[in-house]
């Protein structure tokens, strides 16, 4: 299988400008069975376009105002991963997704799925 997705988010965190993030990912893998149970295994790549600039002003205790500007974002915006999903019972799946940015950053997601 092959899938691609795009997630766009916007948040008002109280600074002068809203934060905006765009996360794009592609995934390819195998959809089959392990014994009698459905299973999927995949490789994925994600681009985290989450750069933002926080600007604002705060009151200075001496009666003035202090202006600030902070740039933030990932040093390495690409992550690469692998994962699997296994159907334990018809009402319970377990997924594991993990990856790295190849520069010391990493993630692990353990996702139980209950269907009712």
OpenMM code with the backbone's topology and positions (N, CA, C; nanometers):
from openmm import Vec3, app, unit

residues = "UNK UNK UNK UNK UNK UNK UNK UNK UNK UNK UNK UNK UNK UNK UNK UNK UNK UNK UNK UNK UNK UNK UNK UNK UNK UNK UNK UNK UNK UNK UNK UNK UNK UNK UNK UNK UNK UNK UNK UNK UNK UNK UNK UNK UNK UNK UNK UNK UNK UNK UNK UNK UNK UNK UNK UNK UNK UNK UNK UNK UNK UNK UNK UNK UNK UNK UNK UNK UNK UNK UNK UNK UNK UNK UNK UNK UNK UNK UNK UNK UNK UNK UNK UNK UNK UNK UNK UNK UNK UNK UNK UNK UNK UNK UNK UNK UNK UNK UNK UNK UNK UNK UNK UNK UNK UNK UNK UNK UNK UNK UNK UNK UNK UNK UNK UNK".split()
positions = [
    Vec3(0.0835, -0.1187, 0.0000),
    Vec3(0.0000, 0.0000, 0.0000),
    Vec3(0.0869, 0.1236, 0.0000),
    Vec3(0.0264, 0.2336, -0.0356),
    Vec3(0.0922, 0.3639, -0.0345),
    Vec3(-0.0095, 0.4666, 0.0132),
    Vec3(0.0320, 0.5554, 0.1012),
    Vec3(-0.0566, 0.6636, 0.1441),
    Vec3(0.0252, 0.7904, 0.1655),
    Vec3(-0.0425, 0.9027, 0.1519),
    Vec3(0.0194, 1.0331, 0.1770),
    Vec3(-0.0827, 1.1178, 0.2509),
    Vec3(-0.0354, 1.1991, 0.3428),
    Vec3(-0.1286, 1.2870, 0.4127),
    Vec3(-0.0633, 1.4205, 0.4430),
    Vec3(-0.1497, 1.5169, 0.4697),
    Vec3(-0.1084, 1.6536, 0.4979),
    Vec3(-0.1937, 1.7019, 0.6149),
    Vec3(-0.1284, 1.7571, 0.7162),
    Vec3(-0.1989, 1.8096, 0.8326),
    Vec3(-0.1587, 1.9556, 0.8484),
    Vec3(-0.2576, 2.0438, 0.8492),
    Vec3(-0.2335, 2.1867, 0.8670),
    Vec3(-0.2999, 2.2282, 0.9981),
    Vec3(-0.2239, 2.2925, 1.0847),
    Vec3(-0.2776, 2.3357, 1.2145),
    Vec3(-0.2435, 2.4823, 1.2359),
    Vec3(-0.3331, 2.5511, 1.3054),
    Vec3(-0.3127, 2.6914, 1.3384),
    Vec3(-0.3537, 2.7084, 1.4841),
    Vec3(-0.2730, 2.7816, 1.5610),
    Vec3(-0.3026, 2.7993, 1.7034),
    Vec3(-0.2752, 2.9424, 1.7453),
    Vec3(-0.3623, 2.9943, 1.8296),
    Vec3(-0.3426, 3.1252, 1.8901),
    Vec3(-0.2925, 3.1018, 2.0323),
    Vec3(-0.1637, 3.1233, 2.0528),
    Vec3(-0.1024, 3.1001, 2.1834),
    Vec3(-0.0835, 3.2282, 2.2634),
    Vec3(-0.1433, 3.3374, 2.2153),
    Vec3(-0.1367, 3.4623, 2.2898),
    Vec3(-0.0263, 3.5566, 2.2461),
    Vec3(0.0500, 3.5229, 2.1436),
    Vec3(0.1535, 3.6124, 2.0923),
    Vec3(0.0917, 3.7025, 1.9862),
    Vec3(0.1715, 3.7898, 1.9242),
    Vec3(0.1199, 3.8808, 1.8231),
    Vec3(0.0637, 3.8066, 1.7022),
    Vec3(0.1265, 3.6971, 1.6631),
    Vec3(0.0831, 3.6203, 1.5458),
    Vec3(0.0415, 3.4795, 1.5877),
    Vec3(-0.0462, 3.4198, 1.5081),
    Vec3(-0.0828, 3.2800, 1.5301),
    Vec3(0.0306, 3.1898, 1.4840),
    Vec3(0.0403, 3.0732, 1.5446),
    Vec3(0.1351, 2.9723, 1.4996),
    Vec3(0.0685, 2.8889, 1.3915),
    Vec3(0.1455, 2.8491, 1.2913),
    Vec3(0.0949, 2.7646, 1.1834),
    Vec3(0.1946, 2.6516, 1.1638),
    Vec3(0.1435, 2.5313, 1.1482),
    Vec3(0.2288, 2.4142, 1.1266),
    Vec3(0.1709, 2.3305, 1.0138),
    Vec3(0.2588, 2.2772, 0.9287),
    Vec3(0.2182, 2.1870, 0.8217),
    Vec3(0.3063, 2.0623, 0.8328),
    Vec3(0.2428, 1.9482, 0.8502),
    Vec3(0.3152, 1.8212, 0.8613),
    Vec3(0.2711, 1.7334, 0.7443),
    Vec3(0.3667, 1.6906, 0.6627),
    Vec3(0.3402, 1.6098, 0.5445),
    Vec3(0.4107, 1.4759, 0.5602),
    Vec3(0.3400, 1.3661, 0.5288),
    Vec3(0.4046, 1.2352, 0.5406),
    Vec3(0.3616, 1.1427, 0.4280),
    Vec3(0.4489, 1.0489, 0.3974),
    Vec3(0.4204, 0.9412, 0.3021),
    Vec3(0.4525, 0.8098, 0.3701),
    Vec3(0.3770, 0.7083, 0.3337),
    Vec3(0.3948, 0.5761, 0.3953),
    Vec3(0.3727, 0.4705, 0.2885),
    Vec3(0.4593, 0.3701, 0.2876),
    Vec3(0.4425, 0.2564, 0.1974),
    Vec3(0.4706, 0.1293, 0.2750),
    Vec3(0.3999, 0.0228, 0.2393),
    Vec3(0.4203, -0.0996, 0.3144),
    Vec3(0.3446, -0.2187, 0.2611),
    Vec3(0.3341, -0.3179, 0.3448),
    Vec3(0.2721, -0.4460, 0.3124),
    Vec3(0.1473, -0.4636, 0.3973),
    Vec3(0.0393, -0.5067, 0.3336),
    Vec3(-0.0865, -0.5334, 0.4015),
    Vec3(-0.1187, -0.6810, 0.3779),
    Vec3(-0.1122, -0.7610, 0.4844),
    Vec3(-0.1343, -0.9040, 0.4665),
    Vec3(-0.1782, -0.9703, 0.5951),
    Vec3(-0.1308, -1.0902, 0.6158),
    Vec3(-0.1684, -1.1686, 0.7334),
    Vec3(-0.0441, -1.2290, 0.7974),
    Vec3(-0.0503, -1.2390, 0.9301),
    Vec3(0.0498, -1.3140, 1.0078),
    Vec3(-0.0293, -1.4287, 1.0700),
    Vec3(-0.0171, -1.5461, 1.0107),
    Vec3(-0.1039, -1.6557, 1.0509),
    Vec3(-0.2445, -1.6254, 1.0022),
    Vec3(-0.3399, -1.6265, 1.0924),
    Vec3(-0.4784, -1.5982, 1.0543),
    Vec3(-0.5191, -1.4540, 1.0853),
    Vec3(-0.4264, -1.3726, 1.1341),
    Vec3(-0.4584, -1.2359, 1.1771),
    Vec3(-0.4065, -1.1311, 1.0779),
    Vec3(-0.4878, -1.0259, 1.0531),
    Vec3(-0.4416, -0.9165, 0.9666),
    Vec3(-0.3223, -0.8434, 1.0280),
    Vec3(-0.2315, -0.8018, 0.9404),
    Vec3(-0.1105, -0.7303, 0.9845),
    Vec3(-0.0665, -0.6350, 0.8737),
    Vec3(-0.0159, -0.5184, 0.9134),
    Vec3(0.0437, -0.4226, 0.8207),
    Vec3(0.1824, -0.3860, 0.8727),
    Vec3(0.2759, -0.3711, 0.7795),
    Vec3(0.4122, -0.3269, 0.8118),
    Vec3(0.4451, -0.2150, 0.7131),
    Vec3(0.5075, -0.1053, 0.7613),
    Vec3(0.5317, 0.0073, 0.6725),
    Vec3(0.6625, 0.0792, 0.7030),
    Vec3(0.7047, 0.1578, 0.6037),
    Vec3(0.8127, 0.2559, 0.6147),
    Vec3(0.7497, 0.3924, 0.5905),
    Vec3(0.7988, 0.4944, 0.6583),
    Vec3(0.7414, 0.6271, 0.6384),
    Vec3(0.8477, 0.7362, 0.6457),
    Vec3(0.8134, 0.8490, 0.5870),
    Vec3(0.8966, 0.9700, 0.5937),
    Vec3(0.8025, 1.0878, 0.6180),
    Vec3(0.8455, 1.1798, 0.7049),
    Vec3(0.7621, 1.2942, 0.7421),
    Vec3(0.8443, 1.4219, 0.7368),
    Vec3(0.7821, 1.5295, 0.6870),
    Vec3(0.8432, 1.6619, 0.6880),
    Vec3(0.7639, 1.7489, 0.7852),
    Vec3(0.8316, 1.8019, 0.8866),
    Vec3(0.7701, 1.8827, 0.9923),
    Vec3(0.7990, 2.0302, 0.9642),
    Vec3(0.7091, 2.0985, 0.8947),
    Vec3(0.7233, 2.2414, 0.8681),
    Vec3(0.6547, 2.3156, 0.9826),
    Vec3(0.7221, 2.3201, 1.0960),
    Vec3(0.6652, 2.3795, 1.2166),
    Vec3(0.7456, 2.5008, 1.2635),
    Vec3(0.8147, 2.5648, 1.1715),
    Vec3(0.8899, 2.6854, 1.2066),
    Vec3(0.7929, 2.7982, 1.2402),
    Vec3(0.8251, 2.8742, 1.3407),
    Vec3(0.7393, 2.9853, 1.3799),
    Vec3(0.8236, 3.0929, 1.4468),
    Vec3(0.7696, 3.2117, 1.4467),
    Vec3(0.8323, 3.3259, 1.5138),
    Vec3(0.7315, 3.3804, 1.6144),
    Vec3(0.7690, 3.3808, 1.7395),
    Vec3(0.6832, 3.4360, 1.8450),
    Vec3(0.7304, 3.5775, 1.8735),
    Vec3(0.6399, 3.6727, 1.8578),
    Vec3(0.6721, 3.8117, 1.8885),
    Vec3(0.5656, 3.8657, 1.9827),
    Vec3(0.6047, 3.9607, 2.0615),
    Vec3(0.5095, 4.0213, 2.1535),
    Vec3(0.5754, 4.1250, 2.2411),
    Vec3(0.4978, 4.1743, 2.3362),
    Vec3(0.5481, 4.2705, 2.4337),
    Vec3(0.4958, 4.2312, 2.5710),
    Vec3(0.5753, 4.2610, 2.6715),
    Vec3(0.5350, 4.2389, 2.8102),
    Vec3(0.5674, 4.3646, 2.8898),
    Vec3(0.4936, 4.3835, 2.9960),
    Vec3(0.5181, 4.4989, 3.0827),
    Vec3(0.6453, 4.4774, 3.1629),
    Vec3(0.7268, 4.5818, 3.1683),
    Vec3(0.8489, 4.5822, 3.2477),
    Vec3(0.8125, 4.6279, 3.3889),
    Vec3(0.8654, 4.5642, 3.4941),
    Vec3(0.8329, 4.6070, 3.6309),
    Vec3(0.8685, 4.7533, 3.6592),
    Vec3(0.9598, 4.8111, 3.5803),
    Vec3(0.9980, 4.9511, 3.6002),
    Vec3(0.9045, 5.0484, 3.5288),
    Vec3(0.7970, 4.9954, 3.4683),
    Vec3(0.6996, 5.0822, 3.4044),
    Vec3(0.7093, 5.0876, 3.2529),
    Vec3(0.8095, 5.0289, 3.1945),
    Vec3(0.8225, 5.0291, 3.0483),
    Vec3(0.7617, 4.9031, 2.9864),
    Vec3(0.7870, 4.8854, 2.8588),
    Vec3(0.7420, 4.7652, 2.7882),
    Vec3(0.8618, 4.7016, 2.7207),
    Vec3(0.8657, 4.5704, 2.7251),
    Vec3(0.9743, 4.4935, 2.6654),
    Vec3(0.9196, 4.4191, 2.5445),
    Vec3(0.9819, 4.4395, 2.4286),
    Vec3(0.9436, 4.3673, 2.3070),
    Vec3(1.0365, 4.2480, 2.2896),
    Vec3(0.9811, 4.1385, 2.2390),
    Vec3(1.0639, 4.0189, 2.2176),
    Vec3(1.0266, 3.9519, 2.0863),
    Vec3(1.1232, 3.8732, 2.0370),
    Vec3(1.1047, 3.7939, 1.9158),
    Vec3(1.1828, 3.6643, 1.9335),
    Vec3(1.1148, 3.5520, 1.9171),
    Vec3(1.1784, 3.4209, 1.9342),
    Vec3(1.1493, 3.3373, 1.8105),
    Vec3(1.2556, 3.2851, 1.7481),
    Vec3(1.2405, 3.1925, 1.6359),
    Vec3(1.2500, 3.0508, 1.6895),
    Vec3(1.1584, 2.9639, 1.6462),
    Vec3(1.1614, 2.8249, 1.6909),
    Vec3(1.1288, 2.7342, 1.5733),
    Vec3(1.1756, 2.6123, 1.5838),
    Vec3(1.1471, 2.5108, 1.4813),
    Vec3(1.2456, 2.3968, 1.4941),
    Vec3(1.2183, 2.2875, 1.4259),
    Vec3(1.3092, 2.1730, 1.4352),
    Vec3(1.4408, 2.1995, 1.3625),
    Vec3(1.5495, 2.1572, 1.4227),
    Vec3(1.6800, 2.1697, 1.3572),
    Vec3(1.6892, 2.0760, 1.2372),
    Vec3(1.6201, 1.9623, 1.2464),
    Vec3(1.6198, 1.8612, 1.1399),
    Vec3(1.4740, 1.8231, 1.1139),
    Vec3(1.4091, 1.8826, 1.0141),
    Vec3(1.2645, 1.8668, 0.9981),
    Vec3(1.2174, 1.7357, 0.9354),
    Vec3(1.3077, 1.6502, 0.8907),
    Vec3(1.2664, 1.5228, 0.8313),
    Vec3(1.2828, 1.4102, 0.9322),
    Vec3(1.1825, 1.3227, 0.9411),
    Vec3(1.1943, 1.2007, 1.0205),
    Vec3(1.1626, 1.0818, 0.9304),
    Vec3(1.2236, 0.9678, 0.9646),
    Vec3(1.2084, 0.8440, 0.8882),
    Vec3(1.1737, 0.7340, 0.9867),
    Vec3(1.0775, 0.6518, 0.9525),
    Vec3(1.0348, 0.5530, 1.0500),
    Vec3(0.9859, 0.4243, 0.9894),
    Vec3(0.9487, 0.3364, 1.0796),
    Vec3(0.8877, 0.2103, 1.0429),
    Vec3(0.7849, 0.1745, 1.1486),
    Vec3(0.6892, 0.0935, 1.1087),
    Vec3(0.5851, 0.0581, 1.2027),
    Vec3(0.5145, -0.0688, 1.1631),
    Vec3(0.4276, -0.1119, 1.2523),
    Vec3(0.3452, -0.2281, 1.2242),
    Vec3(0.2159, -0.2183, 1.3020),
    Vec3(0.1140, -0.2827, 1.2480),
    Vec3(-0.0157, -0.2927, 1.3127),
    Vec3(-0.0583, -0.4382, 1.3060),
    Vec3(-0.1039, -0.4934, 1.4173),
    Vec3(-0.1416, -0.6344, 1.4242),
    Vec3(-0.2785, -0.6453, 1.4906),
    Vec3(-0.3673, -0.7220, 1.4307),
    Vec3(-0.5002, -0.7437, 1.4860),
    Vec3(-0.4945, -0.8640, 1.5803),
    Vec3(-0.5056, -0.8357, 1.7094),
    Vec3(-0.5000, -0.9417, 1.8098),
    Vec3(-0.6343, -1.0136, 1.8176),
    Vec3(-0.7436, -0.9367, 1.8188),
    Vec3(-0.8806, -0.9892, 1.8148),
    Vec3(-0.9604, -0.8989, 1.7224),
    Vec3(-1.0804, -0.9365, 1.6892),
    Vec3(-1.1607, -0.8541, 1.5983),
    Vec3(-1.1910, -0.7163, 1.6565),
    Vec3(-1.1854, -0.7029, 1.7890),
    Vec3(-1.2134, -0.5743, 1.8525),
    Vec3(-1.0896, -0.5075, 1.9121),
    Vec3(-0.9695, -0.5616, 1.8845),
    Vec3(-0.8479, -0.5045, 1.9440),
    Vec3(-0.7296, -0.5166, 1.8484),
    Vec3(-0.6725, -0.4004, 1.8123),
    Vec3(-0.5502, -0.3936, 1.7319),
    Vec3(-0.4413, -0.3277, 1.8155),
    Vec3(-0.3182, -0.3579, 1.7831),
    Vec3(-0.2049, -0.2921, 1.8479),
    Vec3(-0.1099, -0.2446, 1.7387),
    Vec3(-0.0743, -0.1165, 1.7436),
    Vec3(0.0179, -0.0589, 1.6456),
    Vec3(0.1408, -0.0051, 1.7178),
    Vec3(0.2535, -0.0133, 1.6510),
    Vec3(0.3802, 0.0406, 1.7002),
    Vec3(0.4424, 0.1180, 1.5859),
    Vec3(0.4762, 0.2431, 1.6102),
    Vec3(0.5383, 0.3282, 1.5088),
    Vec3(0.6592, 0.3940, 1.5732),
    Vec3(0.7749, 0.3887, 1.5090),
    Vec3(0.8948, 0.4513, 1.5643),
    Vec3(0.9768, 0.5100, 1.4506),
    Vec3(1.0592, 0.6088, 1.4862),
    Vec3(1.1402, 0.6716, 1.3832),
    Vec3(1.2461, 0.7626, 1.4412),
    Vec3(1.3212, 0.8245, 1.3520),
    Vec3(1.4337, 0.9096, 1.3906),
    Vec3(1.4531, 1.0203, 1.2876),
    Vec3(1.5209, 1.1269, 1.3294),
    Vec3(1.5606, 1.2313, 1.2350),
    Vec3(1.7051, 1.2111, 1.1892),
    Vec3(1.7677, 1.1035, 1.2329),
    Vec3(1.9064, 1.0675, 1.2001),
    Vec3(2.0092, 1.1639, 1.2590),
    Vec3(1.9661, 1.2464, 1.3552),
    Vec3(2.0560, 1.3414, 1.4217),
    Vec3(2.0384, 1.3383, 1.5727),
    Vec3(1.9878, 1.2276, 1.6269),
    Vec3(1.9696, 1.2156, 1.7706),
    Vec3(1.8259, 1.2274, 1.8169),
    Vec3(1.7371, 1.2789, 1.7337),
    Vec3(1.5955, 1.2865, 1.7691),
    Vec3(1.5263, 1.1562, 1.7323),
    Vec3(1.4263, 1.1171, 1.8112),
    Vec3(1.3556, 0.9922, 1.7837),
    Vec3(1.2151, 0.9980, 1.8436),
    Vec3(1.1315, 0.9058, 1.8030),
    Vec3(0.9972, 0.8948, 1.8592),
    Vec3(0.9540, 0.7485, 1.8597),
    Vec3(0.8649, 0.7168, 1.9508),
    Vec3(0.8012, 0.5858, 1.9583),
    Vec3(0.6551, 0.6088, 1.9947),
    Vec3(0.5654, 0.5479, 1.9195),
    Vec3(0.4219, 0.5561, 1.9496),
    Vec3(0.3681, 0.4134, 1.9631),
    Vec3(0.3107, 0.3833, 2.0768),
    Vec3(0.2427, 0.2557, 2.0993),
    Vec3(0.0941, 0.2877, 2.1028),
    Vec3(0.0191, 0.2298, 2.0098),
    Vec3(-0.1192, 0.2693, 1.9890),
    Vec3(-0.2132, 0.1487, 2.0021),
    Vec3(-0.2780, 0.1345, 2.1173),
    Vec3(-0.3817, 0.0303, 2.1269),
    Vec3(-0.5119, 0.0833, 2.0660),
    Vec3(-0.5819, -0.0007, 1.9898),
    Vec3(-0.7076, 0.0385, 1.9269),
    Vec3(-0.8157, -0.0597, 1.9698),
    Vec3(-0.9161, -0.0078, 2.0407),
    Vec3(-1.0303, -0.0879, 2.0833),
    Vec3(-1.1490, -0.0504, 1.9969),
    Vec3(-1.2155, -0.1501, 1.9426),
    Vec3(-1.3361, -0.1265, 1.8610),
    Vec3(-1.4556, -0.1788, 1.9370),
    Vec3(-1.5601, -0.1015, 1.9397),
    Vec3(-1.6818, -0.1457, 2.0094),
    Vec3(-1.8040, -0.1036, 1.9322),
] * unit.nanometer
topology = app.Topology()
chain = topology.addChain("A")
for resn in residues:
    res = topology.addResidue(resn, chain)
    for name in ("N", "CA", "C"):
        topology.addAtom(name, app.Element.getBySymbol(name[0]), res)
